[in-house]
Amino acid sequence: MKPRITSFAPVANPSAKILILGSIPGEASLAAGQYYAHPRNAFWPIMAEMLGFAPDAPYAERLVALQQADIALWDVLHSCHRKGSLDTAIENDSVEVNDFDGFFAGHPDIRLVCFNGGMTERSYRQHVLKQGRHKALQYVRLPSTSPAHAVLSLQQKIEIWRAAIMQRH
C-alpha cells in the first residue's frame, strides 16, 4: 500500500484576493515542511520575480511576501495515498479534499483561483466544483512549476504567471 500523505495548512491573510493551489506536497516539500521545497521547482523563483524578493530568502520571509501581496497558498487535497511525488501516482479512491467551504468563508475577498498545473485543475474540478459551489470565482490554469514540467523555460513561466496574476491583482 502506498503511504498516506497529508498537506499543509493554508498560508493566507484574511484579506487575500488570490488563491494559488497545488495538488498536494511532493516528497521534498513534505520532508522540509515547506510548500514547493524541491530545489528545481520554479514556484519560488516565479514569485520572487513577480513580488520582488530573493528566491532563496528564508521560507518565513517568502510566506510573508505572499501574504503582503494578498496571495494565499494551499492545496486541493488534504490527504491521499501516493508513492513518490507525481500527481499521477495519487490513488483516486484515497483522496480527501481540503475544506474549501470553510476557507472561502474565512477569506471572502478571494476572487481568483490559480491552478499550478493541469492535474491540480482537474483534481479541483473533479472533487470540489462537482459539488456546484464556488462557481462565481475566476479560475485560471497556469503552467506547472514542477521540475517534471520542463516544456517551458523559467522565463516563459514567469511571463505567463505574471500576466495571469498581476493583471487581476
C-alpha positions in Angstrom: 0.0 0.0 0.0 1.2 3.5 -0.8 1.8 5.8 2.1 -0.9 8.3 3.2 0.3 11.8 2.9 -1.2 15.0 4.3 -1.0 18.5 3.0 -0.1 21.7 4.9 -2.3 24.3 6.4 -3.1 27.2 4.1 -0.9 30.3 4.0 -3.3 33.2 3.8 -4.1 36.5 5.4 -7.8 37.4 5.9 -7.8 39.9 3.1 -6.3 37.5 0.5 -7.6 38.1 -3.0 -5.8 35.4 -5.0 -5.5 31.7 -4.1 -2.8 29.6 -5.7 -3.5 25.9 -5.5 -1.2 22.9 -5.8 -2.4 19.3 -5.7 -0.6 18.0 -2.5 3.1 18.5 -1.4 5.7 16.3 -3.0 8.3 14.3 -1.1 10.9 17.2 -0.8 8.2 19.6 0.5 6.9 17.0 3.0 10.4 16.4 4.2 11.1 20.1 4.6 7.7 21.0 5.9 7.5 23.8 3.3 5.5 24.5 0.2 7.5 24.0 -3.1 10.7 22.9 -1.4 12.1 20.9 -4.3 15.2 22.9 -5.3 14.3 22.7 -9.0 10.6 23.7 -8.5 10.1 27.1 -10.2 7.4 28.4 -7.8 9.6 30.5 -5.6 11.7 31.9 -8.4 8.5 32.9 -10.2 7.0 34.5 -7.1 10.3 36.2 -6.3 10.5 37.8 -9.7 6.8 39.0 -9.5 6.9 40.3 -6.0 10.5 41.5 -5.7 12.1 39.2 -3.1 15.1 36.9 -3.2 14.1 33.4 -4.3 16.4 31.9 -1.6 15.1 34.2 1.2 14.2 32.4 4.4 11.0 30.4 4.0 9.1 32.6 6.5 10.0 35.8 4.6 8.8 34.3 1.3 5.5 33.4 3.0 5.2 37.0 4.4 5.8 38.4 0.9 2.9 36.3 -0.5 0.6 37.4 2.3 1.6 41.1 1.9 0.6 40.7 -1.8 -2.8 39.2 -0.7 -1.8 35.9 -2.3 -2.9 32.7 -0.5 -1.3 29.3 -0.9 -2.9 25.9 -0.4 -3.5 22.5 -1.9 -6.6 20.9 -3.3 -6.1 17.7 -1.4 -5.9 17.3 2.3 -4.6 13.8 2.1 -4.3 10.8 -0.1 -2.2 7.7 -0.8 0.7 8.3 -3.2 4.0 6.7 -3.8 6.6 9.3 -4.8 5.9 12.9 -5.8 4.0 12.6 -9.1 0.3 13.6 -9.1 -0.3 10.6 -11.5 0.6 8.3 -8.6 -2.2 9.6 -6.4 -4.8 6.8 -5.7 -8.0 8.5 -6.7 -10.2 6.4 -4.2 -8.0 7.6 -1.3 -8.5 11.4 -1.9 -9.7 13.6 0.9 -10.3 17.2 -0.2 -9.5 20.3 1.8 -12.3 22.3 3.3 -12.9 24.9 0.6 -16.3 26.0 2.0 -14.6 26.9 5.3 -11.6 28.5 3.5 -13.7 30.7 1.3 -16.0 31.7 4.2 -12.9 32.9 6.1 -11.4 34.6 3.0 -14.4 36.3 1.4 -12.2 38.6 -0.8 -10.8 35.7 -2.9 -11.8 36.3 -6.5 -9.2 34.4 -8.4 -8.1 30.8 -8.0 -4.9 29.8 -9.9 -4.1 26.2 -10.5 -0.4 25.2 -10.5 -0.7 22.9 -13.4 -3.3 20.8 -15.2 -3.5 18.0 -12.7 -4.3 20.4 -9.9 -7.1 22.0 -12.0 -8.6 18.5 -12.9 -8.5 17.5 -9.2 -10.3 20.7 -8.1 -12.9 20.4 -10.8 -13.5 16.7 -10.0 -13.6 16.9 -6.3 -14.6 20.5 -5.4 -16.6 22.1 -8.3 -18.6 18.9 -8.9 -20.5 19.9 -5.7 -21.7 23.0 -7.6 -20.2 25.6 -5.2 -17.6 28.3 -5.8 -18.5 28.8 -9.4 -18.7 32.6 -9.1 -14.9 32.7 -8.8 -12.5 33.3 -11.6 -10.2 30.3 -12.4 -7.0 30.1 -14.4 -4.7 27.2 -15.0 -1.0 28.1 -15.1 1.9 26.1 -16.2 3.1 23.7 -13.6 6.2 24.9 -11.6 7.2 21.2 -11.1 10.6 20.2 -12.4 8.8 17.4 -14.2 7.1 20.0 -16.4 10.0 21.2 -18.4 8.2 22.1 -21.6 8.5 25.9 -20.9 11.6 27.8 -19.7 11.6 29.6 -16.4 11.3 32.9 -18.2 8.3 31.7 -20.1 6.6 30.5 -16.9 7.3 33.8 -15.2 5.7 35.8 -18.1 2.6 33.6 -18.1 2.2 33.6 -14.3 2.8 37.4 -14.1 0.2 38.1 -16.8 -2.4 35.9 -15.2 -1.9 37.1 -11.6 -0.8 40.7 -11.9 -3.5 41.8 -14.4 -6.2 40.6 -11.9 -4.4 41.8 -8.8 
